[in-house]
Amino acid sequence: MAVDKSLMAGSTTILILKLLEEKDMYGYQIIETLAQRSDETFNLKAGTLYPILHNLDKQGYVESYEKEEGNGKVRKYYHLTSKGKKLLQEKHQEWITFSSAVNRILKGGADYASA
C-alpha cells in the first residue's frame, strides 16, 4: 500500500538526521539507505533530498565536506553536528508524542467501533 506523501513530508528530516547520527553519508547513500530500511516507503528523489540537506547545513545542523573515493571521484558527505544531535533528540521526542497520540485515537476508535 502506498503512503500519502503528505504523511511522509513531516518525518523526512528526522530520518535523515537519524541516518547521519549513525555515520557520515553522501546524498545518494542517504536515498538508498532510506529506501532499503523502509521497504521502499521512503523513496526520495534527489530534488527532494538536497534542498533538505542544504537547509540543514545552512542552519548548522549538518556540515558538508568533500572526500575523494578510491576511483578518483569526489563525493560530498554530510556530518551531523552537535546542534543537529540536539535537534534529532527534540524531533524524536516530538515523534513519540505525536505517534502515541495518533495511536491512542486510532485504538479508541477501534474500541468504540466494536462496542
N, CA, C and O atoms as CSV, one atom per row, in Angstrom:
chain,resi,resn,atom,element,x,y,z
A,1,MET,N,N,0.835,-1.177,0.000
A,1,MET,CA,C,0.000,0.000,0.000
A,1,MET,C,C,0.885,1.248,0.000
A,1,MET,O,O,1.807,1.352,0.809
A,2,ALA,N,N,0.619,2.162,-0.871
A,2,ALA,CA,C,1.380,3.402,-0.945
A,2,ALA,C,C,0.968,4.328,0.202
A,2,ALA,O,O,-0.192,4.357,0.614
A,3,VAL,N,N,1.936,5.075,0.698
A,3,VAL,CA,C,1.690,6.004,1.789
A,3,VAL,C,C,1.568,7.414,1.225
A,3,VAL,O,O,2.360,7.819,0.374
A,4,ASP,N,N,0.590,8.149,1.692
A,4,ASP,CA,C,0.358,9.522,1.269
A,4,ASP,C,C,1.623,10.353,1.519
A,4,ASP,O,O,2.164,10.355,2.625
A,5,LYS,N,N,2.080,11.048,0.494
A,5,LYS,CA,C,3.308,11.829,0.589
A,5,LYS,C,C,3.233,12.905,1.662
A,5,LYS,O,O,4.261,13.260,2.240
A,6,SER,N,N,2.059,13.427,1.942
A,6,SER,CA,C,1.942,14.453,2.978
A,6,SER,C,C,2.249,13.876,4.368
A,6,SER,O,O,2.712,14.601,5.249
A,7,LEU,N,N,1.996,12.590,4.563
A,7,LEU,CA,C,2.346,11.941,5.829
A,7,LEU,C,C,3.861,11.807,5.969
A,7,LEU,O,O,4.406,11.923,7.067
A,8,MET,N,N,4.522,11.565,4.857
A,8,MET,CA,C,5.971,11.375,4.886
A,8,MET,C,C,6.736,12.685,5.023
A,8,MET,O,O,7.835,12.703,5.577
A,9,ALA,N,N,6.174,13.774,4.527
A,9,ALA,CA,C,6.884,15.051,4.482
A,9,ALA,C,C,7.387,15.489,5.853
A,9,ALA,O,O,8.514,15.969,5.972
A,10,GLY,N,N,6.578,15.331,6.872
A,10,GLY,CA,C,6.965,15.776,8.204
A,10,GLY,C,C,8.024,14.921,8.867
A,10,GLY,O,O,8.652,15.361,9.830
A,11,SER,N,N,8.236,13.728,8.384
A,11,SER,CA,C,9.192,12.825,9.041
A,11,SER,C,C,10.512,12.691,8.299
A,11,SER,O,O,11.433,12.050,8.805
A,12,THR,N,N,10.627,13.270,7.129
A,12,THR,CA,C,11.842,13.112,6.335
A,12,THR,C,C,13.069,13.661,7.044
A,12,THR,O,O,14.117,13.016,7.052
A,13,THR,N,N,12.957,14.835,7.635
A,13,THR,CA,C,14.109,15.448,8.303
A,13,THR,C,C,14.626,14.583,9.436
A,13,THR,O,O,15.834,14.374,9.544
A,14,ILE,N,N,13.746,14.077,10.279
A,14,ILE,CA,C,14.199,13.257,11.408
A,14,ILE,C,C,14.890,11.983,10.913
A,14,ILE,O,O,15.855,11.524,11.524
A,15,LEU,N,N,14.404,11.417,9.819
A,15,LEU,CA,C,15.008,10.199,9.287
A,15,LEU,C,C,16.409,10.479,8.745
A,15,LEU,O,O,17.326,9.682,8.943
A,16,ILE,N,N,16.568,11.597,8.069
A,16,ILE,CA,C,17.892,11.984,7.554
A,16,ILE,C,C,18.847,12.217,8.718
A,16,ILE,O,O,19.981,11.740,8.695
A,17,LEU,N,N,18.399,12.942,9.727
A,17,LEU,CA,C,19.242,13.192,10.898
A,17,LEU,C,C,19.646,11.887,11.576
A,17,LEU,O,O,20.789,11.730,12.003
A,18,LYS,N,N,18.703,10.952,11.672
A,18,LYS,CA,C,18.996,9.666,12.324
A,18,LYS,C,C,20.066,8.896,11.566
A,18,LYS,O,O,20.972,8.327,12.175
A,19,LEU,N,N,19.968,8.875,10.230
A,19,LEU,CA,C,20.988,8.182,9.445
A,19,LEU,C,C,22.352,8.824,9.634
A,19,LEU,O,O,23.363,8.132,9.752
A,20,LEU,N,N,22.376,10.154,9.662
A,20,LEU,CA,C,23.654,10.857,9.823
A,20,LEU,C,C,24.203,10.733,11.237
A,20,LEU,O,O,25.401,10.920,11.450
A,21,GLU,N,N,23.353,10.424,12.198
A,21,GLU,CA,C,23.835,10.161,13.554
A,21,GLU,C,C,24.664,8.870,13.553
A,21,GLU,O,O,25.643,8.745,14.289
A,22,GLU,N,N,24.256,7.925,12.724
A,22,GLU,CA,C,24.951,6.636,12.654
A,22,GLU,C,C,26.305,6.765,11.989
A,22,GLU,O,O,27.291,6.198,12.459
A,23,LYS,N,N,26.357,7.526,10.872
A,23,LYS,CA,C,27.621,7.725,10.164
A,23,LYS,C,C,27.458,8.812,9.108
A,23,LYS,O,O,26.348,9.100,8.661
A,24,ASP,N,N,28.579,9.410,8.718
A,24,ASP,CA,C,28.563,10.390,7.647
A,24,ASP,C,C,28.162,9.695,6.350
A,24,ASP,O,O,28.569,8.561,6.096
A,25,MET,N,N,27.369,10.374,5.537
A,25,MET,CA,C,26.885,9.782,4.291
A,25,MET,C,C,26.850,10.830,3.203
A,25,MET,O,O,26.786,12.028,3.480
A,26,TYR,N,N,26.891,10.373,1.957
A,26,TYR,CA,C,26.669,11.262,0.818
A,26,TYR,C,C,25.215,11.094,0.378
A,26,TYR,O,O,24.543,10.142,0.774
A,27,GLY,N,N,24.740,12.026,-0.440
A,27,GLY,CA,C,23.325,12.093,-0.780
A,27,GLY,C,C,22.716,10.809,-1.303
A,27,GLY,O,O,21.695,10.352,-0.790
A,28,TYR,N,N,23.324,10.227,-2.310
A,28,TYR,CA,C,22.755,9.011,-2.900
A,28,TYR,C,C,22.713,7.878,-1.876
A,28,TYR,O,O,21.794,7.059,-1.883
A,29,GLN,N,N,23.705,7.841,-1.006
A,29,GLN,CA,C,23.758,6.829,0.050
A,29,GLN,C,C,22.575,7.004,1.016
A,29,GLN,O,O,21.990,6.022,1.473
A,30,ILE,N,N,22.239,8.243,1.317
A,30,ILE,CA,C,21.079,8.527,2.174
A,30,ILE,C,C,19.802,8.041,1.493
A,30,ILE,O,O,18.972,7.380,2.116
A,31,ILE,N,N,19.653,8.370,0.223
A,31,ILE,CA,C,18.475,7.954,-0.541
A,31,ILE,C,C,18.335,6.429,-0.538
A,31,ILE,O,O,17.260,5.896,-0.266
A,32,GLU,N,N,19.425,5.744,-0.840
A,32,GLU,CA,C,19.404,4.275,-0.890
A,32,GLU,C,C,19.113,3.654,0.470
A,32,GLU,O,O,18.330,2.709,0.568
A,33,THR,N,N,19.737,4.178,1.517
A,33,THR,CA,C,19.544,3.619,2.855
A,33,THR,C,C,18.110,3.809,3.332
A,33,THR,O,O,17.512,2.892,3.896
A,34,LEU,N,N,17.554,5.009,3.105
A,34,LEU,CA,C,16.149,5.244,3.478
A,34,LEU,C,C,15.219,4.275,2.750
A,34,LEU,O,O,14.310,3.708,3.356
A,35,ALA,N,N,15.443,4.090,1.472
A,35,ALA,CA,C,14.599,3.186,0.685
A,35,ALA,C,C,14.713,1.748,1.199
A,35,ALA,O,O,13.701,1.071,1.379
A,36,GLN,N,N,15.934,1.285,1.434
A,36,GLN,CA,C,16.144,-0.091,1.891
A,36,GLN,C,C,15.519,-0.336,3.259
A,36,GLN,O,O,14.812,-1.325,3.456
A,37,ARG,N,N,15.779,0.557,4.194
A,37,ARG,CA,C,15.299,0.346,5.561
A,37,ARG,C,C,13.794,0.498,5.694
A,37,ARG,O,O,13.199,-0.011,6.643
A,38,SER,N,N,13.174,1.193,4.752
A,38,SER,CA,C,11.724,1.420,4.841
A,38,SER,C,C,10.951,0.551,3.857
A,38,SER,O,O,9.772,0.806,3.608
A,39,ASP,N,N,11.594,-0.472,3.292
A,39,ASP,CA,C,10.955,-1.308,2.280
A,39,ASP,C,C,10.351,-0.453,1.169
A,39,ASP,O,O,9.225,-0.682,0.728
A,40,GLU,N,N,11.122,0.530,0.733
A,40,GLU,CA,C,10.780,1.433,-0.381
A,40,GLU,C,C,9.665,2.434,-0.057
A,40,GLU,O,O,9.187,3.122,-0.959
A,41,THR,N,N,9.240,2.533,1.205
A,41,THR,CA,C,8.236,3.535,1.568
A,41,THR,C,C,8.820,4.934,1.406
A,41,THR,O,O,8.164,5.830,0.876
A,42,PHE,N,N,10.060,5.116,1.866
A,42,PHE,CA,C,10.748,6.393,1.711
A,42,PHE,C,C,11.678,6.282,0.516
A,42,PHE,O,O,12.838,5.891,0.642
A,43,ASN,N,N,11.153,6.629,-0.624
A,43,ASN,CA,C,11.900,6.554,-1.879
A,43,ASN,C,C,12.084,7.983,-2.380
A,43,ASN,O,O,11.383,8.429,-3.289
A,44,LEU,N,N,13.038,8.697,-1.777
A,44,LEU,CA,C,13.235,10.117,-2.074
A,44,LEU,C,C,13.921,10.323,-3.415
A,44,LEU,O,O,14.717,9.500,-3.867
A,45,LYS,N,N,13.596,11.420,-4.020
A,45,LYS,CA,C,14.289,11.868,-5.227
A,45,LYS,C,C,15.370,12.855,-4.785
A,45,LYS,O,O,15.258,13.480,-3.730
A,46,ALA,N,N,16.401,12.985,-5.589
A,46,ALA,CA,C,17.483,13.925,-5.284
A,46,ALA,C,C,16.939,15.344,-5.128
A,46,ALA,O,O,17.420,16.110,-4.293
A,47,GLY,N,N,15.941,15.688,-5.930
A,47,GLY,CA,C,15.343,17.017,-5.866
A,47,GLY,C,C,14.599,17.288,-4.573
A,47,GLY,O,O,14.311,18.441,-4.251
A,48,THR,N,N,14.288,16.243,-3.832
A,48,THR,CA,C,13.670,16.386,-2.515
A,48,THR,C,C,14.736,16.413,-1.431
A,48,THR,O,O,14.680,17.232,-0.513
A,49,LEU,N,N,15.706,15.516,-1.540
A,49,LEU,CA,C,16.729,15.375,-0.503
A,49,LEU,C,C,17.668,16.575,-0.411
A,49,LEU,O,O,17.890,17.102,0.679
A,50,TYR,N,N,18.217,17.009,-1.535
A,50,TYR,CA,C,19.265,18.023,-1.472
A,50,TYR,C,C,18.805,19.365,-0.908
A,50,TYR,O,O,19.569,19.990,-0.173
A,51,PRO,N,N,17.608,19.838,-1.209
A,51,PRO,CA,C,17.166,21.072,-0.536
A,51,PRO,C,C,17.076,20.919,0.987
A,51,PRO,O,O,17.377,21.859,1.724
A,52,ILE,N,N,16.667,19.745,1.453
A,52,ILE,CA,C,16.611,19.492,2.892
A,52,ILE,C,C,18.024,19.525,3.473
A,52,ILE,O,O,18.266,20.170,4.493
A,53,LEU,N,N,18.954,18.827,2.820
A,53,LEU,CA,C,20.344,18.817,3.297
A,53,LEU,C,C,20.949,20.218,3.293
A,53,LEU,O,O,21.641,20.596,4.238
A,54,HIS,N,N,20.696,20.984,2.244
A,54,HIS,CA,C,21.245,22.345,2.160
A,54,HIS,C,C,20.676,23.220,3.269
A,54,HIS,O,O,21.394,24.029,3.856
A,55,ASN,N,N,19.397,23.060,3.554
A,55,ASN,CA,C,18.769,23.822,4.628
A,55,ASN,C,C,19.349,23.432,5.990
A,55,ASN,O,O,19.634,24.299,6.817
A,56,LEU,N,N,19.521,22.138,6.220
A,56,LEU,CA,C,20.111,21.662,7.474
A,56,LEU,C,C,21.543,22.167,7.621
A,56,LEU,O,O,21.979,22.509,8.720
A,57,ASP,N,N,22.267,22.212,6.510
A,57,ASP,CA,C,23.645,22.718,6.505
A,57,ASP,C,C,23.653,24.213,6.838
A,57,ASP,O,O,24.447,24.670,7.660
A,58,LYS,N,N,22.774,24.953,6.201
A,58,LYS,CA,C,22.691,26.395,6.403
A,58,LYS,C,C,22.363,26.740,7.860
A,58,LYS,O,O,22.842,27.740,8.394
A,59,GLN,N,N,21.546,25.906,8.486
A,59,GLN,CA,C,21.143,26.141,9.876
A,59,GLN,C,C,22.135,25.581,10.894
A,59,GLN,O,O,21.958,25.760,12.099
A,60,GLY,N,N,23.180,24.902,10.409
A,60,GLY,CA,C,24.212,24.387,11.306
A,60,GLY,C,C,23.921,23.035,11.921
A,60,GLY,O,O,24.605,22.627,12.861
A,61,TYR,N,N,22.915,22.325,11.410
A,61,TYR,CA,C,22.598,21.004,11.937
A,61,TYR,C,C,23.465,19.916,11.320
A,61,TYR,O,O,23.723,18.891,11.950
A,62,VAL,N,N,23.906,20.135,10.110
A,62,VAL,CA,C,24.852,19.234,9.454
A,62,VAL,C,C,25.970,20.081,8.842
A,62,VAL,O,O,25.807,21.277,8.601
A,63,GLU,N,N,27.081,19.442,8.605
A,63,GLU,CA,C,28.190,20.061,7.882
A,63,GLU,C,C,28.504,19.172,6.701
A,63,GLU,O,O,28.380,17.950,6.777
A,64,SER,N,N,28.912,19.792,5.608
A,64,SER,CA,C,29.278,19.003,4.435
A,64,SER,C,C,30.782,19.126,4.191
A,64,SER,O,O,31.407,20.136,4.514
A,65,TYR,N,N,31.326,18.086,3.624
A,65,TYR,CA,C,32.739,18.089,3.248
A,65,TYR,C,C,32.912,17.170,2.052
A,65,TYR,O,O,32.113,16.261,1.827
A,66,GLU,N,N,33.948,17.416,1.304
A,66,GLU,CA,C,34.215,16.588,0.127
A,66,GLU,C,C,35.280,15.568,0.455
A,66,GLU,O,O,36.226,15.840,1.194
A,67,LYS,N,N,35.106,14.382,-0.113
A,67,LYS,CA,C,36.045,13.283,0.124
A,67,LYS,C,C,36.248,12.555,-1.189
A,67,LYS,O,O,35.289,12.228,-1.888
A,68,GLU,N,N,37.493,12.308,-1.514
A,68,GLU,CA,C,37.805,11.594,-2.745
A,68,GLU,C,C,37.695,10.094,-2.493
A,68,GLU,O,O,38.265,9.557,-1.544
A,69,GLU,N,N,36.950,9.443,-3.366
A,69,GLU,CA,C,36.781,7.993,-3.277
A,69,GLU,C,C,37.980,7.318,-3.950
A,69,GLU,O,O,38.793,7.979,-4.595
A,70,GLY,N,N,38.078,6.012,-3.792
A,70,GLY,CA,C,39.176,5.257,-4.372
A,70,GLY,C,C,39.282,5.373,-5.883
A,70,GLY,O,O,40.372,5.250,-6.442
A,71,ASN,N,N,38.158,5.610,-6.549
A,71,ASN,CA,C,38.146,5.690,-8.009
A,71,ASN,C,C,38.443,7.103,-8.522
A,71,ASN,O,O,38.331,7.369,-9.719
A,72,GLY,N,N,38.821,8.004,-7.614
A,72,GLY,CA,C,39.127,9.370,-8.007
A,72,GLY,C,C,37.931,10.289,-8.001
A,72,GLY,O,O,38.075,11.499,-8.180
A,73,LYS,N,N,36.749,9.735,-7.797
A,73,LYS,CA,C,35.529,10.539,-7.757
A,73,LYS,C,C,35.431,11.255,-6.408
A,73,LYS,O,O,35.704,10.669,-5.361
A,74,VAL,N,N,35.041,12.515,-6.449
A,74,VAL,CA,C,34.873,13.297,-5.226
A,74,VAL,C,C,33.387,13.331,-4.872
A,74,VAL,O,O,32.540,13.661,-5.702
A,75,ARG,N,N,33.097,12.986,-3.631
A,75,ARG,CA,C,31.707,12.986,-3.165
A,75,ARG,C,C,31.555,13.971,-2.016
A,75,ARG,O,O,32.484,14.200,-1.242
A,76,LYS,N,N,30.366,14.544,-1.926
A,76,LYS,CA,C,30.047,15.452,-0.827
A,76,LYS,C,C,29.358,14.650,0.264
A,76,LYS,O,O,28.280,14.092,0.061
A,77,TYR,N,N,29.996,14.602,1.418
A,77,TYR,CA,C,29.462,13.890,2.574
A,77,TYR,C,C,28.828,14.881,3.537
A,77,TYR,O,O,29.171,16.063,3.561
A,78,TYR,N,N,27.891,14.366,4.331
A,78,TYR,CA,C,27.218,15.175,5.335
A,78,TYR,C,C,27.470,14.560,6.705
A,78,TYR,O,O,27.421,13.343,6.884
A,79,HIS,N,N,27.741,15.434,7.660
A,79,HIS,CA,C,28.087,15.042,9.026
A,79,HIS,C,C,27.141,15.742,9.997
A,79,HIS,O,O,26.918,16.946,9.878
A,80,LEU,N,N,26.586,15.011,10.949
A,80,LEU,CA,C,25.686,15.574,11.949
A,80,LEU,C,C,26.498,16.338,12.989
A,80,LEU,O,O,27.435,15.791,13.568
A,81,THR,N,N,26.145,17.594,13.228
A,81,THR,CA,C,26.832,18.412,14.226
A,81,THR,C,C,26.205,18.182,15.600
A,81,THR,O,O,25.180,17.510,15.710
A,82,SER,N,N,26.812,18.733,16.642
A,82,SER,CA,C,26.228,18.614,17.983
A,82,SER,C,C,24.877,19.331,18.033
A,82,SER,O,O,23.963,18.883,18.725
A,83,LYS,N,N,24.752,20.428,17.311
A,83,LYS,CA,C,23.461,21.128,17.212
A,83,LYS,C,C,22.432,20.226,16.517
A,83,LYS,O,O,21.260,20.217,16.891
A,84,GLY,N,N,22.873,19.475,15.512
A,84,GLY,CA,C,22.000,18.541,14.814
A,84,GLY,C,C,21.573,17.383,15.700
A,84,GLY,O,O,20.444,16.903,15.600
A,85,LYS,N,N,22.477,16.931,16.570
A,85,LYS,CA,C,22.136,15.846,17.502
A,85,LYS,C,C,21.054,16.305,18.472
A,85,LYS,O,O,20.148,15.547,18.817
A,86,LYS,N,N,21.163,17.556,18.905
A,86,LYS,CA,C,20.149,18.115,19.800
A,86,LYS,C,C,18.798,18.206,19.079
A,86,LYS,O,O,17.761,17.873,19.652
A,87,LEU,N,N,18.818,18.656,17.828
A,87,LEU,CA,C,17.584,18.723,17.042
A,87,LEU,C,C,16.978,17.338,16.863
A,87,LEU,O,O,15.762,17.175,16.962
A,88,LEU,N,N,17.819,16.340,16.601
A,88,LEU,CA,C,17.337,14.967,16.451
A,88,LEU,C,C,16.639,14.499,17.720
A,88,LEU,O,O,15.573,13.888,17.646
A,89,GLN,N,N,17.217,14.773,18.874
A,89,GLN,CA,C,16.589,14.382,20.144
A,89,GLN,C,C,15.223,15.055,20.294
A,89,GLN,O,O,14.250,14.419,20.699
A,90,GLU,N,N,15.164,16.353,19.963
A,90,GLU,CA,C,13.897,17.083,20.060
A,90,GLU,C,C,12.862,16.512,19.102
A,90,GLU,O,O,11.713,16.290,19.483
A,91,LYS,N,N,13.268,16.273,17.854
A,91,LYS,CA,C,12.349,15.742,16.846
A,91,LYS,C,C,11.901,14.331,17.212
A,91,LYS,O,O,10.752,13.956,16.975
A,92,HIS,N,N,12.813,13.550,17.792
A,92,HIS,CA,C,12.459,12.193,18.200
A,92,HIS,C,C,11.389,12.241,19.292
A,92,HIS,O,O,10.426,11.475,19.254
A,93,GLN,N,N,11.556,13.138,20.263
A,93,GLN,CA,C,10.566,13.263,21.330
A,93,GLN,C,C,9.227,13.734,20.771
A,93,GLN,O,O,8.173,13.248,21.181
A,94,GLU,N,N,9.270,14.689,19.827
A,94,GLU,CA,C,8.039,15.139,19.163
A,94,GLU,C,C,7.341,13.970,18.478
A,94,GLU,O,O,6.121,13.828,18.552
A,95,TRP,N,N,8.139,13.132,17.807
A,95,TRP,CA,C,7.572,11.991,17.079
A,95,TRP,C,C,6.905,11.013,18.049
A,95,TRP,O,O,5.820,10.505,17.768
A,96,ILE,N,N,7.543,10.752,19.176
A,96,ILE,CA,C,6.971,9.844,20.176
A,96,ILE,C,C,5.634,10.393,20.673
A,96,ILE,O,O,4.654,9.655,20.770
A,97,THR,N,N,5.597,11.682,20.984
A,97,THR,CA,C,4.369,12.312,21.459
A,97,THR,C,C,3.278,12.243,20.395
A,97,THR,O,O,2.142,11.865,20.681
A,98,PHE,N,N,3.635,12.613,19.161
A,98,PHE,CA,C,2.682,12.629,18.051
A,98,PHE,C,C,2.154,11.225,17.745
A,98,PHE,O,O,0.942,11.022,17.670
A,99,SER,N,N,3.050,10.266,17.572
A,99,SER,CA,C,2.623,8.915,17.195
A,99,SER,C,C,1.827,8.253,18.317
A,99,SER,O,O,0.901,7.488,18.047
A,100,SER,N,N,2.174,8.536,19.561
A,100,SER,CA,C,1.405,7.986,20.685
A,100,SER,C,C,-0.019,8.528,20.679
A,100,SER,O,O,-0.976,7.787,20.904
A,101,ALA,N,N,-0.149,9.836,20.417
A,101,ALA,CA,C,-1.478,10.444,20.379
A,101,ALA,C,C,-2.314,9.861,19.243
A,101,ALA,O,O,-3.490,9.547,19.431
A,102,VAL,N,N,-1.711,9.717,18.068
A,102,VAL,CA,C,-2.432,9.139,16.929
A,102,VAL,C,C,-2.848,7.704,17.258
A,102,VAL,O,O,-3.988,7.316,17.004
A,103,ASN,N,N,-1.942,6.929,17.815
A,103,ASN,CA,C,-2.255,5.534,18.151
A,103,ASN,C,C,-3.356,5.427,19.198
A,103,ASN,O,O,-4.203,4.537,19.125
A,104,ARG,N,N,-3.345,6.345,20.182
A,104,ARG,CA,C,-4.416,6.318,21.192
A,104,ARG,C,C,-5.769,6.587,20.540
A,104,ARG,O,O,-6.761,5.936,20.865
A,105,ILE,N,N,-5.805,7.547,19.621
A,105,ILE,CA,C,-7.062,7.867,18.947
A,105,ILE,C,C,-7.520,6.697,18.078
A,105,ILE,O,O,-8.690,6.315,18.099
A,106,LEU,N,N,-6.583,6.134,17.313
A,106,LEU,CA,C,-6.944,5.012,16.444
A,106,LEU,C,C,-7.397,3.810,17.268
A,106,LEU,O,O,-8.354,3.129,16.900
A,107,LYS,N,N,-6.728,3.553,18.354
A,107,LYS,CA,C,-7.111,2.441,19.222
A,107,LYS,C,C,-8.472,2.687,19.836
A,107,LYS,O,O,-9.298,1.778,19.914
A,108,GLY,N,N,-8.710,3.924,20.275
A,108,GLY,CA,C,-10.021,4.281,20.857
A,108,GLY,C,C,-11.104,4.136,19.820
A,108,GLY,O,O,-12.202,3.677,20.132
A,109,GLY,N,N,-10.820,4.516,18.598
A,109,GLY,CA,C,-11.787,4.383,17.506
A,109,GLY,C,C,-12.149,2.932,17.280
A,109,GLY,O,O,-13.311,2.606,17.041
A,110,ALA,N,N,-11.155,2.056,17.355
A,110,ALA,CA,C,-11.403,0.620,17.173
A,110,ALA,C,C,-12.239,0.076,18.328
A,110,ALA,O,O,-13.128,-0.750,18.122
A,111,ASP,N,N,-11.943,0.553,19.574
A,111,ASP,CA,C,-12.698,0.095,20.733
A,111,ASP,C,C,-14.156,0.503,20.636
A,111,ASP,O,O,-15.053,-0.284,20.937
A,112,TYR,N,N,-14.388,1.752,20.209
A,112,TYR,CA,C,-15.754,2.239,20.093
A,112,TYR,C,C,-16.514,1.515,18.983
A,112,TYR,O,O,-17.712,1.257,19.105
A,113,ALA,N,N,-15.818,1.195,17.917
A,113,ALA,CA,C,-16.481,0.531,16.784
A,113,ALA,C,C,-16.934,-0.867,17.164
A,113,ALA,O,O,-17.947,-1.350,16.658
A,114,SER,N,N,-16.196,-1.521,18.049
A,114,SER,CA,C,-16.542,-2.895,18.418
A,114,SER,C,C,-17.518,-2.949,19.590
A,114,SER,O,O,-18.027,-4.020,19.919
A,115,ALA,N,N,-17.783,-1.812,20.220
A,115,ALA,CA,C,-18.661,-1.793,21.400
A,115,ALA,C,C,-20.115,-1.900,21.021
A,115,ALA,O,O,-20.983,-1.899,21.894
